[in-house]
Amino acid sequence: MGYHVSYMCQAAGDGDATDEHSFAVTFYTSLDLGGGVAFDPIVELVRQSDRGGVDNRDRTYLTLGG
């Protein structure tokens, strides 16, 4: 089992109203299903504030995989 945490800040450029901030958390593991078969699920949550430098353009993304 493992995890990953990250944070990103992108400064406002010309024409942007504000800085963009992003935060991500990921969890993953490996499950032995027997018979030489494993399942490796992953879950990631990403939150972006003021996406693209636009005030109040907030986004949340949930990714599930295996």
mmCIF file as Biopython writes it, N, C-alpha, C and O atoms, coordinates in Angstrom:
data_model
#
loop_
_atom_site.group_PDB
_atom_site.id
_atom_site.type_symbol
_atom_site.label_atom_id
_atom_site.label_alt_id
_atom_site.label_comp_id
_atom_site.label_asym_id
_atom_site.label_entity_id
_atom_site.label_seq_id
_atom_site.pdbx_PDB_ins_code
_atom_site.Cartn_x
_atom_site.Cartn_y
_atom_site.Cartn_z
_atom_site.occupancy
_atom_site.B_iso_or_equiv
_atom_site.auth_seq_id
_atom_site.auth_asym_id
_atom_site.pdbx_PDB_model_num
ATOM 1   N N  . MET A ? 1  ? 0.851   -1.172  0.000   1.0 0.0 1  A 1 
ATOM 2   C CA . MET A ? 1  ? 0.000   0.000   0.000   1.0 0.0 1  A 1 
ATOM 3   C C  . MET A ? 1  ? 0.896   1.234   0.000   1.0 0.0 1  A 1 
ATOM 4   O O  . MET A ? 1  ? 1.962   1.244   0.615   1.0 0.0 1  A 1 
ATOM 5   N N  . GLY A ? 2  ? 0.449   2.261   -0.694  1.0 0.0 2  A 1 
ATOM 6   C CA . GLY A ? 2  ? 1.231   3.484   -0.739  1.0 0.0 2  A 1 
ATOM 7   C C  . GLY A ? 2  ? 0.335   4.681   -0.990  1.0 0.0 2  A 1 
ATOM 8   O O  . GLY A ? 2  ? -0.873  4.551   -1.188  1.0 0.0 2  A 1 
ATOM 9   N N  . TYR A ? 3  ? 0.959   5.853   -0.977  1.0 0.0 3  A 1 
ATOM 10  C CA . TYR A ? 3  ? 0.222   7.087   -1.206  1.0 0.0 3  A 1 
ATOM 11  C C  . TYR A ? 3  ? 1.149   8.125   -1.826  1.0 0.0 3  A 1 
ATOM 12  O O  . TYR A ? 3  ? 2.372   7.983   -1.798  1.0 0.0 3  A 1 
ATOM 13  N N  . HIS A ? 4  ? 0.558   9.152   -2.377  1.0 0.0 4  A 1 
ATOM 14  C CA . HIS A ? 4  ? 1.299   10.272  -2.960  1.0 0.0 4  A 1 
ATOM 15  C C  . HIS A ? 4  ? 0.485   11.536  -2.678  1.0 0.0 4  A 1 
ATOM 16  O O  . HIS A ? 4  ? -0.728  11.561  -2.886  1.0 0.0 4  A 1 
ATOM 17  N N  . VAL A ? 5  ? 1.156   12.573  -2.207  1.0 0.0 5  A 1 
ATOM 18  C CA . VAL A ? 5  ? 0.514   13.858  -1.941  1.0 0.0 5  A 1 
ATOM 19  C C  . VAL A ? 5  ? 1.308   14.928  -2.676  1.0 0.0 5  A 1 
ATOM 20  O O  . VAL A ? 5  ? 2.537   14.937  -2.619  1.0 0.0 5  A 1 
ATOM 21  N N  . SER A ? 6  ? 0.616   15.827  -3.365  1.0 0.0 6  A 1 
ATOM 22  C CA . SER A ? 6  ? 1.326   16.893  -4.073  1.0 0.0 6  A 1 
ATOM 23  C C  . SER A ? 6  ? 0.546   18.200  -4.008  1.0 0.0 6  A 1 
ATOM 24  O O  . SER A ? 6  ? -0.670  18.222  -3.821  1.0 0.0 6  A 1 
ATOM 25  N N  . TYR A ? 7  ? 1.301   19.297  -4.172  1.0 0.0 7  A 1 
ATOM 26  C CA . TYR A ? 7  ? 0.724   20.640  -4.185  1.0 0.0 7  A 1 
ATOM 27  C C  . TYR A ? 7  ? 1.417   21.421  -5.295  1.0 0.0 7  A 1 
ATOM 28  O O  . TYR A ? 7  ? 2.625   21.286  -5.491  1.0 0.0 7  A 1 
ATOM 29  N N  . MET A ? 8  ? 0.662   22.232  -6.016  1.0 0.0 8  A 1 
ATOM 30  C CA . MET A ? 8  ? 1.211   23.037  -7.093  1.0 0.0 8  A 1 
ATOM 31  C C  . MET A ? 8  ? 0.600   24.425  -7.037  1.0 0.0 8  A 1 
ATOM 32  O O  . MET A ? 8  ? -0.603  24.576  -6.825  1.0 0.0 8  A 1 
ATOM 33  N N  . CYS A ? 9  ? 1.435   25.436  -7.230  1.0 0.0 9  A 1 
ATOM 34  C CA . CYS A ? 9  ? 0.965   26.809  -7.341  1.0 0.0 9  A 1 
ATOM 35  C C  . CYS A ? 9  ? 1.520   27.382  -8.636  1.0 0.0 9  A 1 
ATOM 36  O O  . CYS A ? 9  ? 2.732   27.399  -8.850  1.0 0.0 9  A 1 
ATOM 37  N N  . GLN A ? 10 ? 0.632   27.847  -9.489  1.0 0.0 10 A 1 
ATOM 38  C CA . GLN A ? 10 ? 1.036   28.464  -10.748 1.0 0.0 10 A 1 
ATOM 39  C C  . GLN A ? 10 ? 0.694   29.943  -10.659 1.0 0.0 10 A 1 
ATOM 40  O O  . GLN A ? 10 ? -0.471  30.322  -10.542 1.0 0.0 10 A 1 
ATOM 41  N N  . ALA A ? 11 ? 1.732   30.771  -10.716 1.0 0.0 11 A 1 
ATOM 42  C CA . ALA A ? 11 ? 1.538   32.216  -10.585 1.0 0.0 11 A 1 
ATOM 43  C C  . ALA A ? 11 ? 0.734   32.765  -11.754 1.0 0.0 11 A 1 
ATOM 44  O O  . ALA A ? 11 ? 0.832   32.282  -12.882 1.0 0.0 11 A 1 
ATOM 45  N N  . ALA A ? 12 ? -0.056  33.774  -11.460 1.0 0.0 12 A 1 
ATOM 46  C CA . ALA A ? 12 ? -0.864  34.427  -12.491 1.0 0.0 12 A 1 
ATOM 47  C C  . ALA A ? 12 ? 0.031   35.050  -13.550 1.0 0.0 12 A 1 
ATOM 48  O O  . ALA A ? 12 ? 1.048   35.668  -13.237 1.0 0.0 12 A 1 
ATOM 49  N N  . GLY A ? 13 ? -0.354  34.881  -14.786 1.0 0.0 13 A 1 
ATOM 50  C CA . GLY A ? 13 ? 0.369   35.485  -15.900 1.0 0.0 13 A 1 
ATOM 51  C C  . GLY A ? 13 ? -0.376  36.702  -16.411 1.0 0.0 13 A 1 
ATOM 52  O O  . GLY A ? 13 ? -1.347  37.148  -15.798 1.0 0.0 13 A 1 
ATOM 53  N N  . ASP A ? 14 ? 0.070   37.230  -17.515 1.0 0.0 14 A 1 
ATOM 54  C CA . ASP A ? 14 ? -0.600  38.386  -18.122 1.0 0.0 14 A 1 
ATOM 55  C C  . ASP A ? 14 ? -2.056  38.051  -18.425 1.0 0.0 14 A 1 
ATOM 56  O O  . ASP A ? 14 ? -2.341  37.057  -19.092 1.0 0.0 14 A 1 
ATOM 57  N N  . GLY A ? 15 ? -2.962  38.867  -17.943 1.0 0.0 15 A 1 
ATOM 58  C CA . GLY A ? 15 ? -4.384  38.667  -18.198 1.0 0.0 15 A 1 
ATOM 59  C C  . GLY A ? 15 ? -5.076  37.751  -17.207 1.0 0.0 15 A 1 
ATOM 60  O O  . GLY A ? 15 ? -6.302  37.645  -17.234 1.0 0.0 15 A 1 
ATOM 61  N N  . ASP A ? 16 ? -4.326  37.079  -16.325 1.0 0.0 16 A 1 
ATOM 62  C CA . ASP A ? 16 ? -4.935  36.209  -15.321 1.0 0.0 16 A 1 
ATOM 63  C C  . ASP A ? 16 ? -5.331  37.026  -14.098 1.0 0.0 16 A 1 
ATOM 64  O O  . ASP A ? 16 ? -4.632  37.961  -13.709 1.0 0.0 16 A 1 
ATOM 65  N N  . ALA A ? 17 ? -6.454  36.664  -13.502 1.0 0.0 17 A 1 
ATOM 66  C CA . ALA A ? 17 ? -6.947  37.397  -12.338 1.0 0.0 17 A 1 
ATOM 67  C C  . ALA A ? 17 ? -6.245  36.978  -11.045 1.0 0.0 17 A 1 
ATOM 68  O O  . ALA A ? 17 ? -6.110  37.785  -10.125 1.0 0.0 17 A 1 
ATOM 69  N N  . THR A ? 18 ? -5.801  35.729  -10.969 1.0 0.0 18 A 1 
ATOM 70  C CA . THR A ? 18 ? -5.259  35.216  -9.714  1.0 0.0 18 A 1 
ATOM 71  C C  . THR A ? 18 ? -4.350  34.014  -9.969  1.0 0.0 18 A 1 
ATOM 72  O O  . THR A ? 18 ? -4.276  33.510  -11.089 1.0 0.0 18 A 1 
ATOM 73  N N  . ASP A ? 19 ? -3.661  33.560  -8.925  1.0 0.0 19 A 1 
ATOM 74  C CA . ASP A ? 19 ? -2.833  32.351  -9.001  1.0 0.0 19 A 1 
ATOM 75  C C  . ASP A ? 19 ? -3.726  31.113  -9.006  1.0 0.0 19 A 1 
ATOM 76  O O  . ASP A ? 19 ? -4.842  31.139  -8.489  1.0 0.0 19 A 1 
ATOM 77  N N  . GLU A ? 20 ? -3.223  30.036  -9.593  1.0 0.0 20 A 1 
ATOM 78  C CA . GLU A ? 20 ? -3.913  28.753  -9.561  1.0 0.0 20 A 1 
ATOM 79  C C  . GLU A ? 20 ? -3.235  27.866  -8.528  1.0 0.0 20 A 1 
ATOM 80  O O  . GLU A ? 20 ? -2.007  27.804  -8.468  1.0 0.0 20 A 1 
ATOM 81  N N  . HIS A ? 21 ? -4.036  27.175  -7.711  1.0 0.0 21 A 1 
ATOM 82  C CA . HIS A ? 21 ? -3.516  26.255  -6.702  1.0 0.0 21 A 1 
ATOM 83  C C  . HIS A ? 21 ? -4.147  24.885  -6.923  1.0 0.0 21 A 1 
ATOM 84  O O  . HIS A ? 21 ? -5.352  24.777  -7.149  1.0 0.0 21 A 1 
ATOM 85  N N  . SER A ? 22 ? -3.322  23.836  -6.857  1.0 0.0 22 A 1 
ATOM 86  C CA . SER A ? 22 ? -3.816  22.469  -7.024  1.0 0.0 22 A 1 
ATOM 87  C C  . SER A ? 22 ? -3.245  21.578  -5.929  1.0 0.0 22 A 1 
ATOM 88  O O  . SER A ? 22 ? -2.109  21.752  -5.488  1.0 0.0 22 A 1 
ATOM 89  N N  . PHE A ? 23 ? -4.064  20.619  -5.501  1.0 0.0 23 A 1 
ATOM 90  C CA . PHE A ? 23 ? -3.673  19.676  -4.465  1.0 0.0 23 A 1 
ATOM 91  C C  . PHE A ? 23 ? -4.142  18.297  -4.917  1.0 0.0 23 A 1 
ATOM 92  O O  . PHE A ? 23 ? -5.275  18.147  -5.376  1.0 0.0 23 A 1 
ATOM 93  N N  . ALA A ? 24 ? -3.287  17.300  -4.790  1.0 0.0 24 A 1 
ATOM 94  C CA . ALA A ? 24 ? -3.648  15.943  -5.203  1.0 0.0 24 A 1 
ATOM 95  C C  . ALA A ? 24 ? -3.262  14.940  -4.123  1.0 0.0 24 A 1 
ATOM 96  O O  . ALA A ? 24 ? -2.226  15.074  -3.472  1.0 0.0 24 A 1 
ATOM 97  N N  . VAL A ? 25 ? -4.115  13.932  -3.945  1.0 0.0 25 A 1 
ATOM 98  C CA . VAL A ? 25 ? -3.848  12.829  -3.022  1.0 0.0 25 A 1 
ATOM 99  C C  . VAL A ? 25 ? -4.157  11.542  -3.772  1.0 0.0 25 A 1 
ATOM 100 O O  . VAL A ? 25 ? -5.220  11.405  -4.378  1.0 0.0 25 A 1 
ATOM 101 N N  . THR A ? 26 ? -3.217  10.597  -3.725  1.0 0.0 26 A 1 
ATOM 102 C CA . THR A ? 26 ? -3.375  9.320   -4.417  1.0 0.0 26 A 1 
ATOM 103 C C  . THR A ? 26 ? -3.104  8.179   -3.446  1.0 0.0 26 A 1 
ATOM 104 O O  . THR A ? 26 ? -2.159  8.240   -2.660  1.0 0.0 26 A 1 
ATOM 105 N N  . PHE A ? 27 ? -3.935  7.135   -3.499  1.0 0.0 27 A 1 
ATOM 106 C CA . PHE A ? 27 ? -3.722  5.918   -2.723  1.0 0.0 27 A 1 
ATOM 107 C C  . PHE A ? 27 ? -3.702  4.744   -3.696  1.0 0.0 27 A 1 
ATOM 108 O O  . PHE A ? 27 ? -4.467  4.710   -4.660  1.0 0.0 27 A 1 
ATOM 109 N N  . TYR A ? 28 ? -2.817  3.781   -3.432  1.0 0.0 28 A 1 
ATOM 110 C CA . TYR A ? 28 ? -2.736  2.601   -4.284  1.0 0.0 28 A 1 
ATOM 111 C C  . TYR A ? 28 ? -2.294  1.406   -3.444  1.0 0.0 28 A 1 
ATOM 112 O O  . TYR A ? 28 ? -1.681  1.559   -2.388  1.0 0.0 28 A 1 
ATOM 113 N N  . THR A ? 29 ? -2.618  0.212   -3.941  1.0 0.0 29 A 1 
ATOM 114 C CA . THR A ? 29 ? -2.232  -1.019  -3.266  1.0 0.0 29 A 1 
ATOM 115 C C  . THR A ? 29 ? -2.245  -2.163  -4.272  1.0 0.0 29 A 1 
ATOM 116 O O  . THR A ? 29 ? -2.629  -1.975  -5.426  1.0 0.0 29 A 1 
ATOM 117 N N  . SER A ? 30 ? -1.833  -3.323  -3.844  1.0 0.0 30 A 1 
ATOM 118 C CA . SER A ? 30 ? -1.877  -4.524  -4.680  1.0 0.0 30 A 1 
ATOM 119 C C  . SER A ? 30 ? -2.577  -5.615  -3.887  1.0 0.0 30 A 1 
ATOM 120 O O  . SER A ? 30 ? -2.220  -5.889  -2.741  1.0 0.0 30 A 1 
ATOM 121 N N  . LEU A ? 31 ? -3.570  -6.234  -4.501  1.0 0.0 31 A 1 
ATOM 122 C CA . LEU A ? 31 ? -4.338  -7.296  -3.854  1.0 0.0 31 A 1 
ATOM 123 C C  . LEU A ? 31 ? -4.073  -8.614  -4.568  1.0 0.0 31 A 1 
ATOM 124 O O  . LEU A ? 31 ? -4.284  -8.727  -5.776  1.0 0.0 31 A 1 
ATOM 125 N N  . ASP A ? 32 ? -3.612  -9.603  -3.824  1.0 0.0 32 A 1 
ATOM 126 C CA . ASP A ? 32 ? -3.363  -10.935 -4.386  1.0 0.0 32 A 1 
ATOM 127 C C  . ASP A ? 32 ? -4.694  -11.682 -4.451  1.0 0.0 32 A 1 
ATOM 128 O O  . ASP A ? 32 ? -5.298  -11.978 -3.420  1.0 0.0 32 A 1 
ATOM 129 N N  . LEU A ? 33 ? -5.145  -11.984 -5.666  1.0 0.0 33 A 1 
ATOM 130 C CA . LEU A ? 33 ? -6.417  -12.679 -5.855  1.0 0.0 33 A 1 
ATOM 131 C C  . LEU A ? 33 ? -6.238  -14.190 -5.930  1.0 0.0 33 A 1 
ATOM 132 O O  . LEU A ? 33 ? -7.212  -14.929 -6.070  1.0 0.0 33 A 1 
ATOM 133 N N  . GLY A ? 34 ? -4.997  -14.643 -5.838  1.0 0.0 34 A 1 
ATOM 134 C CA . GLY A ? 34 ? -4.718  -16.068 -5.895  1.0 0.0 34 A 1 
ATOM 135 C C  . GLY A ? 34 ? -4.487  -16.543 -7.325  1.0 0.0 34 A 1 
ATOM 136 O O  . GLY A ? 34 ? -4.879  -15.881 -8.287  1.0 0.0 34 A 1 
ATOM 137 N N  . GLY A ? 35 ? -3.859  -17.671 -7.443  1.0 0.0 35 A 1 
ATOM 138 C CA . GLY A ? 35 ? -3.606  -18.251 -8.762  1.0 0.0 35 A 1 
ATOM 139 C C  . GLY A ? 35 ? -2.687  -17.403 -9.623  1.0 0.0 35 A 1 
ATOM 140 O O  . GLY A ? 35 ? -2.773  -17.451 -10.850 1.0 0.0 35 A 1 
ATOM 141 N N  . GLY A ? 36 ? -1.811  -16.630 -9.002  1.0 0.0 36 A 1 
ATOM 142 C CA . GLY A ? 36 ? -0.895  -15.783 -9.761  1.0 0.0 36 A 1 
ATOM 143 C C  . GLY A ? 36 ? -1.533  -14.528 -10.326 1.0 0.0 36 A 1 
ATOM 144 O O  . GLY A ? 36 ? -0.955  -13.876 -11.196 1.0 0.0 36 A 1 
ATOM 145 N N  . VAL A ? 37 ? -2.727  -14.179 -9.838  1.0 0.0 37 A 1 
ATOM 146 C CA . VAL A ? 37 ? -3.439  -12.998 -10.328 1.0 0.0 37 A 1 
ATOM 147 C C  . VAL A ? 37 ? -3.462  -11.927 -9.229  1.0 0.0 37 A 1 
ATOM 148 O O  . VAL A ? 37 ? -3.738  -12.219 -8.065  1.0 0.0 37 A 1 
ATOM 149 N N  . ALA A ? 38 ? -3.172  -10.703 -9.616  1.0 0.0 38 A 1 
ATOM 150 C CA . ALA A ? 38 ? -3.214  -9.588  -8.675  1.0 0.0 38 A 1 
ATOM 151 C C  . ALA A ? 38 ? -4.074  -8.473  -9.253  1.0 0.0 38 A 1 
ATOM 152 O O  . ALA A ? 38 ? -4.194  -8.332  -10.470 1.0 0.0 38 A 1 
ATOM 153 N N  . PHE A ? 39 ? -4.669  -7.686  -8.368  1.0 0.0 39 A 1 
ATOM 154 C CA . PHE A ? 39 ? -5.435  -6.503  -8.759  1.0 0.0 39 A 1 
ATOM 155 C C  . PHE A ? 39 ? -4.791  -5.312  -8.075  1.0 0.0 39 A 1 
ATOM 156 O O  . PHE A ? 39 ? -4.589  -5.331  -6.861  1.0 0.0 39 A 1 
ATOM 157 N N  . ASP A ? 40 ? -4.465  -4.274  -8.839  1.0 0.0 40 A 1 
ATOM 158 C CA . ASP A ? 40 ? -3.776  -3.092  -8.326  1.0 0.0 40 A 1 
ATOM 159 C C  . ASP A ? 40 ? -4.674  -1.859  -8.456  1.0 0.0 40 A 1 
ATOM 160 O O  . ASP A ? 40 ? -4.582  -1.134  -9.446  1.0 0.0 40 A 1 
ATOM 161 N N  . PRO A ? 41 ? -5.544  -1.613  -7.463  1.0 0.0 41 A 1 
ATOM 162 C CA . PRO A ? 41 ? -6.430  -0.446  -7.533  1.0 0.0 41 A 1 
ATOM 163 C C  . PRO A ? 41 ? -5.680  0.842   -7.199  1.0 0.0 41 A 1 
ATOM 164 O O  . PRO A ? 41 ? -4.693  0.841   -6.464  1.0 0.0 41 A 1 
ATOM 165 N N  . ILE A ? 42 ? -6.183  1.940   -7.767  1.0 0.0 42 A 1 
ATOM 166 C CA . ILE A ? 42 ? -5.643  3.272   -7.502  1.0 0.0 42 A 1 
ATOM 167 C C  . ILE A ? 42 ? -6.799  4.258   -7.421  1.0 0.0 42 A 1 
ATOM 168 O O  . ILE A ? 42 ? -7.755  4.177   -8.193  1.0 0.0 42 A 1 
ATOM 169 N N  . VAL A ? 43 ? -6.704  5.187   -6.481  1.0 0.0 43 A 1 
ATOM 170 C CA . VAL A ? 43 ? -7.708  6.242   -6.295  1.0 0.0 43 A 1 
ATOM 171 C C  . VAL A ? 43 ? -6.955  7.554   -6.183  1.0 0.0 43 A 1 
ATOM 172 O O  . VAL A ? 43 ? -6.015  7.671   -5.397  1.0 0.0 43 A 1 
ATOM 173 N N  . GLU A ? 44 ? -7.373  8.557   -6.980  1.0 0.0 44 A 1 
ATOM 174 C CA . GLU A ? 44 ? -6.732  9.864   -6.922  1.0 0.0 44 A 1 
ATOM 175 C C  . GLU A ? 44 ? -7.796  10.946  -6.857  1.0 0.0 44 A 1 
ATOM 176 O O  . GLU A ? 44 ? -8.790  10.902  -7.582  1.0 0.0 44 A 1 
ATOM 177 N N  . LEU A ? 45 ? -7.573  11.918  -5.978  1.0 0.0 45 A 1 
ATOM 178 C CA . LEU A ? 45 ? -8.441  13.077  -5.845  1.0 0.0 45 A 1 
ATOM 179 C C  . LEU A ? 45 ? -7.607  14.323  -6.096  1.0 0.0 45 A 1 
ATOM 180 O O  . LEU A ? 45 ? -6.577  14.527  -5.454  1.0 0.0 45 A 1 
ATOM 181 N N  . VAL A ? 46 ? -8.055  15.160  -7.036  1.0 0.0 46 A 1 
ATOM 182 C CA . VAL A ? 46 ? -7.358  16.405  -7.368  1.0 0.0 46 A 1 
ATOM 183 C C  . VAL A ? 46 ? -8.333  17.558  -7.169  1.0 0.0 46 A 1 
ATOM 184 O O  . VAL A ? 46 ? -9.480  17.501  -7.613  1.0 0.0 46 A 1 
ATOM 185 N N  . ARG A ? 47 ? -7.862  18.603  -6.497  1.0 0.0 47 A 1 
ATOM 186 C CA . ARG A ? 47 ? -8.666  19.806  -6.282  1.0 0.0 47 A 1 
ATOM 187 C C  . ARG A ? 47 ? -7.889  21.003  -6.829  1.0 0.0 47 A 1 
ATOM 188 O O  . ARG A ? 47 ? -6.750  21.244  -6.429  1.0 0.0 47 A 1 
ATOM 189 N N  . GLN A ? 48 ? -8.507  21.750  -7.743  1.0 0.0 48 A 1 
ATOM 190 C CA . GLN A ? 48 ? -7.895  22.951  -8.315  1.0 0.0 48 A 1 
ATOM 191 C C  . GLN A ? 48 ? -8.728  24.165  -7.919  1.0 0.0 48 A 1 
ATOM 192 O O  . GLN A ? 48 ? -9.952  24.167  -8.049  1.0 0.0 48 A 1 
ATOM 193 N N  . SER A ? 49 ? -8.041  25.196  -7.436  1.0 0.0 49 A 1 
ATOM 194 C CA . SER A ? 49 ? -8.698  26.455  -7.096  1.0 0.0 49 A 1 
ATOM 195 C C  . SER A ? 49 ? -8.256  27.527  -8.071  1.0 0.0 49 A 1 
ATOM 196 O O  . SER A ? 49 ? -7.068  27.652  -8.368  1.0 0.0 49 A 1 
ATOM 197 N N  . ASP A ? 50 ? -9.205  28.298  -8.569  1.0 0.0 50 A 1 
ATOM 198 C CA . ASP A ? 50 ? -8.941  29.368  -9.532  1.0 0.0 50 A 1 
ATOM 199 C C  . ASP A ? 50 ? -8.200  28.842  -10.758 1.0 0.0 50 A 1 
ATOM 200 O O  . ASP A ? 50 ? -7.195  29.406  -11.191 1.0 0.0 50 A 1 
ATOM 201 N N  . ARG A ? 51 ? -8.717  27.758  -11.296 1.0 0.0 51 A 1 
ATOM 202 C CA . ARG A ? 51 ? -8.109  27.067  -12.445 1.0 0.0 51 A 1 
ATOM 203 C C  . ARG A ? 51 ? -7.886  28.023  -13.610 1.0 0.0 51 A 1 
ATOM 204 O O  . ARG A ? 51 ? -8.775  28.789  -13.983 1.0 0.0 51 A 1 
ATOM 205 N N  . GLY A ? 52 ? -6.693  27.967  -14.172 1.0 0.0 52 A 1 
ATOM 206 C CA . GLY A ? 52 ? -6.352  28.805  -15.308 1.0 0.0 52 A 1 
ATOM 207 C C  . GLY A ? 52 ? -6.236  30.275  -14.965 1.0 0.0 52 A 1 
ATOM 208 O O  . GLY A ? 52 ? -6.233  31.124  -15.857 1.0 0.0 52 A 1 
ATOM 209 N N  . GLY A ? 53 ? -6.140  30.591  -13.662 1.0 0.0 53 A 1 
ATOM 210 C CA . GLY A ? 53 ? -6.021  31.986  -13.238 1.0 0.0 53 A 1 
ATOM 211 C C  . GLY A ? 53 ? -7.331  32.745  -13.215 1.0 0.0 53 A 1 
ATOM 212 O O  . GLY A ? 53 ? -7.342  33.973  -13.130 1.0 0.0 53 A 1 
ATOM 213 N N  . VAL A ? 54 ? -8.455  32.007  -13.292 1.0 0.0 54 A 1 
ATOM 214 C CA . VAL A ? 54 ? -9.778  32.638  -13.296 1.0 0.0 54 A 1 
ATOM 215 C C  . VAL A ? 54 ? -10.394 32.503  -11.904 1.0 0.0 54 A 1 
ATOM 216 O O  . VAL A ? 54 ? -10.523 31.395  -11.382 1.0 0.0 54 A 1 
ATOM 217 N N  . ASP A ? 55 ? -10.777 33.642  -11.302 1.0 0.0 55 A 1 
ATOM 218 C CA . ASP A ? 55 ? -11.410 33.621  -9.980  1.0 0.0 55 A 1 
ATOM 219 C C  . ASP A ? 55 ? -12.606 32.682  -9.942  1.0 0.0 55 A 1 
ATOM 220 O O  . ASP A ? 55 ? -13.435 32.680  -10.852 1.0 0.0 55 A 1 
ATOM 221 N N  . ASN A ? 56 ? -12.688 31.893  -8.894  1.0 0.0 56 A 1 
ATOM 222 C CA . ASN A ? 56 ? -13.815 30.989  -8.619  1.0 0.0 56 A 1 
ATOM 223 C C  . ASN A ? 56 ? -14.036 29.906  -9.671  1.0 0.0 56 A 1 
ATOM 224 O O  . ASN A ? 56 ? -15.118 29.322  -9.728  1.0 0.0 56 A 1 
ATOM 225 N N  . ARG A ? 57 ? -13.048 29.629  -10.490 1.0 0.0 57 A 1 
ATOM 226 C CA . ARG A ? 57 ? -13.147 28.491  -11.413 1.0 0.0 57 A 1 
ATOM 227 C C  . ARG A ? 57 ? -12.467 27.309  -10.718 1.0 0.0 57 A 1 
ATOM 228 O O  . ARG A ? 57 ? -11.315 26.978  -10.998 1.0 0.0 57 A 1 
ATOM 229 N N  . ASP A ? 58 ? -13.209 26.686  -9.811  1.0 0.0 58 A 1 
ATOM 230 C CA . ASP A ? 58 ? -12.689 25.578  -9.013  1.0 0.0 58 A 1 
ATOM 231 C C  . ASP A ? 58 ? -13.158 24.253  -9.607  1.0 0.0 58 A 1 
ATOM 232 O O  . ASP A ? 58 ? -14.283 24.137  -10.091 1.0 0.0 58 A 1 
ATOM 233 N N  . ARG A ? 59 ? -12.280 23.264  -9.562  1.0 0.0 59 A 1 
ATOM 234 C CA . ARG A ? 59 ? -12.593 21.948  -10.119 1.0 0.0 59 A 1 
ATOM 235 C C  . ARG A ? 59 ? -12.131 20.866  -9.155  1.0 0.0 59 A 1 
ATOM 236 O O  . ARG A ? 59 ? -11.123 21.021  -8.467  1.0 0.0 59 A 1 
ATOM 237 N N  . THR A ? 60 ? -12.885 19.761  -9.114  1.0 0.0 60 A 1 
ATOM 238 C CA . THR A ? 60 ? -12.498 18.576  -8.359  1.0 0.0 60 A 1 
ATOM 239 C C  . THR A ? 60 ? -12.575 17.390  -9.304  1.0 0.0 60 A 1 
ATOM 240 O O  . THR A ? 60 ? -13.564 17.217  -10.015 1.0 0.0 60 A 1 
ATOM 241 N N  . TYR A ? 61 ? -11.525 16.571  -9.310  1.0 0.0 61 A 1 
ATOM 242 C CA . TYR A ? 61 ? -11.454 15.398  -10.166 1.0 0.0 61 A 1 
ATOM 243 C C  . TYR A ? 61 ? -11.224 14.172  -9.306  1.0 0.0 61 A 1 
ATOM 244 O O  . TYR A ? 61 ? -10.379 14.190  -8.411  1.0 0.0 61 A 1 
ATOM 245 N N  . LEU A ? 62 ? -11.963 13.112  -9.566  1.0 0.0 62 A 1 
ATOM 246 C CA . LEU A ? 62 ? -11.783 11.825  -8.893  1.0 0.0 62 A 1 
ATOM 247 C C  . LEU A ? 62 ? -11.467 10.797  -9.962  1.0 0.0 62 A 1 
ATOM 248 O O  . LEU A ? 62 ? -12.221 10.632  -10.922 1.0 0.0 62 A 1 
ATOM 249 N N  . THR A ? 63 ? -10.348 10.107  -9.791  1.0 0.0 63 A 1 
ATOM 250 C CA . THR A ? 63 ? -9.945  9.081   -10.746 1.0 0.0 63 A 1 
ATOM 251 C C  . THR A ? 63 ? -9.866  7.737   -10.025 1.0 0.0 63 A 1 
ATOM 252 O O  . THR A ? 63 ? -9.234  7.623   -8.974  1.0 0.0 63 A 1 
ATOM 253 N N  . LEU A ? 64 ? -10.510 6.724   -10.595 1.0 0.0 64 A 1 
ATOM 254 C CA . LEU A ? 64 ? -10.456 5.370   -10.072 1.0 0.0 64 A 1 
ATOM 255 C C  . LEU A ? 64 ? -9.905  4.458   -11.163 1.0 0.0 64 A 1 
ATOM 256 O O  . LEU A ? 64 ? -10.297 4.569   -12.324 1.0 0.0 64 A 1 
ATOM 257 N N  . GLY A ? 65 ? -9.012  3.574   -10.798 1.0 0.0 65 A 1 
ATOM 258 C CA . GLY A ? 65 ? -8.456  2.671   -11.804 1.0 0.0 65 A 1 
ATOM 259 C C  . GLY A ? 65 ? -7.971  1.382   -11.178 1.0 0.0 65 A 1 
ATOM 260 O O  . GLY A ? 65 ? -7.892  1.248   -9.957  1.0 0.0 65 A 1 
ATOM 261 N N  . GLY A ? 66 ? -7.651  0.450   -12.035 1.0 0.0 66 A 1 
ATOM 262 C CA . GLY A ? 66 ? -7.144  -0.837  -11.544 1.0 0.0 66 A 1 
ATOM 263 C C  . GLY A ? 66 ? -6.546  -1.633  -12.652 1.0 0.0 66 A 1 
ATOM 264 O O  . GLY A ? 66 ? -6.069  -2.744  -12.425 1.0 0.0 66 A 1 
#
